[in-house]
Amino acid sequence: MIPMRVWIGLVYLLLLLVVPRGSTFAAPPHRSATPPAAAPAVAPATPTAPSGTSGVKVICPTEGAELFLDGELIGQTPFKDVIPLAPGEHTIRVSRLGFTPHIDVFKIKSGQTTKIEVDLTPISGVLGVTSNSVKDGPAVRVFIDDKFFGKAPLETELPLGNHQIRVERPGYYSETFSIKAEPGKRVDKDVELKPLPADQNPYLVKQPQVKWYQKWWVWTIAAVGVVVVATAIIVPVVLSQQTICKDVDVCTTVGSSSLTVQPLQLTQPLATPTFVPQLVAPPAHPSFVPSLTLRF
């Protein structure tokens, strides 16, 4: 009688010959009373862009950060719409004062939108200084902790902590204030500078002092005085000329074209009768001929 172990060995050899290599026998699955839960759906990493166009969608919770794509400024965050881009490799840079910048390289496939999430980390404070009260003239200089940082308007990052700010301009009172720089926070200051008094301002262009004889009213008074003096001299002379003919026997006048001799009426009769012949000159070409009057 063949032992049982021999039969088991024969069956094992037969199975080795029939079943191909690499196959294994597994126990039948255990059936549970409750059905297995459905596996969660996995969202695709690059969703398809609408209308078959490719682009990038940038998600950044930090507002006011500048976005550069391939070195070109696109705008400031946040961005709600997809930014169209050609398929291929592109560079992205997102930066804001007071935060660490985000720089990366990504690829876009044709007809798909690449989603990029940017998280900027605040590392320093930000100071902005302006001086709108000063329109022209010397520049307004800004000193931080006694070190010159630049001219207003100024925008710069500051290490964390307290800082002393001084704003100066030639010919004006300086303005000093303190701030505390905190991560990612911005401090804006509009400084109104007041000018120094005229006698204390070495930069003020002083007008040359006008001497007394260079003033307009001095020459006006002098001109009026000259006119008054000339009138006082000329008028009496003119009036005195009207009485000359009254005391002389011969006066010349310009009148008609005839030369006449008129008798002088005397208050006392003469011893010898006299007569005055009347001479009539022939007409001449000029319209006016001087006449001579003889008085006796």
Buried (B, 14 or more C-beta within 10 A) or exposed (E): EEEEEEEEEEEEEEEEEEEEEEEEEEEEEEEEEEEEEEEEEEEEEBEEBEEEBBBBBBEBEBEEBBBBBEEEEBEBBBBEEBBEBEBEEBEBBBBBBBBBBBEEEBEBEEBBBBBBEBEBEBEBBBBBBBBEEBEEEEEBBBBBEEEEBBBBEBBBBBEEEEBEBBBBBEBBEEBEEEBEBBEBEBBEBEBEBEBBEEEEBEEEEEEEEEEEEEEEEEEEEEEEEEEEEEEEEEEEEEEEEEEEBEEEEEEEEEEEBEBBBEEEEEEEEEEEEEEEEEEEEEEEEEEEBEBEBEEE
